[in-house]
Amino acid sequence: MSEGLKPGWQRWRFEQMAQSINERVDDPSQAGVAYYVGLEHLDSDSLKIRRWGVPDDVSATKLLFEPRDIIFGRRRAYQRKLGVAEFRGIASAHSLVLRAKPAGVLPEFLPFFMQSDLFMERAQRISVGSLSPTINWKRLAKEEFALPSLEERRRIALHHQIAHARPLAASPG
């Protein structure tokens, strides 16, 4: 599993690091949440969700998310849109709601990894379609990535959290 890698590094399939949460909400106004996060609410290259709408703003099927879930814009990955939820809500069906698998990756490391050039370039490469390239979860799940040791991932996550000085599980407002 570690052939050809730096000492301490291992290859991980993305499905070993994250799971896709596909809890659909057919009627957003009946979702029992106060927040709607669409792709228009996600800022490129920022993990912080600073804007949102309300469920009454939308009518089509959406995806339920929980605090610390990652909302990743699977459409037009080149826009580099993903954010870490700090509240419970519903997200656009044009996103993937991802939850870290602690056995595979530190939950606090995953968003920073997904924001990396390595991940984003791979996401763009596996996108399908020309006008609105879209990532398929089944394809993304099988992608393999080399990751440093657990201790190095911990150090990277801590460094990024300090550098960005923002908690990942606070309430909005």
Secondary structure, DSSP 8 states (H G I E B T S, - for coil): --TTS-TT-EEEEHHHHEEE---EES-GGGSS-S-EE-GGG--BT--B----B-GGG--S-EEEE-TT-EEEE-BSGGG-BEEE-SS-EEE-TTEEEEEE-TTTS-TTTHHHHHTSHHHHHHHHHH-B-SSS-B--HHHHHH-EEEE--HHHHHHHHHHHHHHHT--SS----
